[in-house]
Amino acid sequence: MNAPSASQQARRQAAMAVLVHAASDQIAALLAEIAPPSAETLREPEAGLVMVRGRIGGDGAPFNLGEATVTRAAVRLADGTCGFGYTLGRDRDKARLIALCDALVQRDDYAPALETKVLAPLRDAQQAERQQHAEQIAATKVDFYTLVRGED
């Protein structure tokens, strides 16, 4: 099996960065538009725990912050392409949908459609939500300044 190229790996990472922040019903609705092929389940979606690590001051000594629930799944398309999906929480459907999208983004015949019909709309919606949140925060910003007294 060939190792993925740097561009393919970057494409998969970019897709995962969008998919993990989307709701499973959003992914399913957009994915239905491209009529994905059937996929064999390699690993049923299952929830588990991962240790979250932190660093004191951002760059100091690492420490165990706590545990987080993660759900993972794996699928294989008919041509043998495997996809893997991980998401925080216990959303089994979302983990499987992410795994299916991961498999599709690796295929040259599905990657363009996945980008334009699934990833781009999700990315745009997430950017709009971030912008709206930033505007709400900016509306409550308070600028403090100090008046200099005339006494010396």
N, C-alpha and C positions, 0 to 999 in steps of 0.2 A: 504494500500500500504506500502510495506517495505521500510525503509530508505536504501539508497545505502551504501554498505560496504566501508570501508576506501580504500581498494585496487581498487574497482570499481570507486570511486570518483577520486582517483589519476590517474587511466587510462583515465578517461574522461578529466581531466585537462591537462594531457600530450598530448592527441589528439588535444584539442582545441589550445594549445600553438603552435602546428605545423600548423594546418589548417588556423588560422587567418593570418599567414604570407605567405600563398600560394595564387596563382591566381586561380580564379574560373575555368578557362579552364583546368588548371593542375589537380585540384581536380576532375572535371568531367571526364577527360580522364582516370585517374587512377581508379576512382570509377566504370567506365563502365566495367573494367576487372573482377570485382567480382559479377556483375549482382545483384545489390541490389533489394530487394523487393519493391513493390509499397508502397507509403506512402500517407496518408491522410493529407492534410494541415490543421493544427489547427489554425495557425495565418499566414496570407499572409505576405510575406516580406514587412516590412514597415520601413521607415527611420524616425528618430527622433533625438533629441539633448540630450546629457548628459553633466553635468557640470564636468569639469576637475578640480580637486583640487591639490594644491601644498603645500609645506611647505618651509618656509624660512630656508635656510641652510640645508634642508633635514630632519631636526628634530625639527624645530621651530614651530611657530604658523601656523595653516592651513589657506589658503586663496583660493578664487575662481580664478583660472587661466584663464578660458574661457570655451567655449562650443565646443563640438566635435560632428560631425554627426555620428550616429550609425544606422546600419540596423539590424533588428532582424526578426527571423522567428521561427515557431514551427511546427513540424510534428509528426504524430503518425503512427506507423507500424500496420499491421493487428493484431498482438498479443497484442496490447495495449501499447507497449513501446513508450515513448515520447522522442523526441529529440529537443533541443533548440540551435539556432545558432545566434551569435552576431558577427558583424564585423564593423570596422571603415569604414566610407564612405557610399556610396549609392549603393553598389553592391548587388542587390536583389538576383541574382542567387547564389552568394557566401554564403549569409546568409542561403538560403534554403539547399544548399549542406552541409554546416556545421551542420545544424540541422539534416539532414539525417545521416551524419557520427556520430553525437552524439547518435542518436538512435541505430545505428548499433554497436557502441563500447560497448553498454550495453548488447548486446546479445552474449551469449557464443558461438553460432554457427557462428556468423559473425565477432566477435572481432579479432580472429587470422588472418583471411584473410584481414581484414581492416588494421591491423598492418603491415603485410608483403607486401601487394600490393599497399597500398595507403600511409600510414603514414611513413613507413621506406624510400621509395624513396623520398618523400617530405622532410623529415628530412635530408637525405643525401645531397639533392640538396641545401637546406638552409645552411647546414654546409659548403659545398664547396663554396658557395657564400660568407659566412662570412670569410672564410679562404682567399679567393682571395682578398676581401676588406682589410683584415688585412695586407696582403702582399703588397698591393698597398700603404697603409698608411706607413708601415715600410720602403718602398723604398724611401719615401720622408722625413724620420726622419733626423733631424739635431742634432748632439751632440755638445753642447757648453761647452767649458772648458776655464779656465782662466790661463794665463801664469803668473807666479810669477816673478816680476821684481827683479833684484839683489840688489836693493837699500834698505837699512834699515834705 
